Amino acid sequence: MTRVELIEAQVKDLPPEELAAFRDWFTAFEPEAWDRQFEADVGAGKLDDVTARDLRDHAAGRSTAL
């Protein structure tokens, strides 16, 4: 059994009040984890090509104001 399968089984077995507490924790955890990954990707230059393309498109008038 993988770690994910083990966690899934444990979550399925949680009583309602513990499931609610887990849901609240995960709801806060997930965007924080996404932010950390995004910041790491930016720092590693993984978005440089996308940024350069978007800046070129904007300079060429291929964008609109939000």
Secondary structure, 3 states (H helix, E strand, C coil): CCHHHHHHHHHHCCCHHHHHHHHHHHHHHHHHHHHHHHHHHHHCCCCHHHHHHHHHHHHCCCCCCC
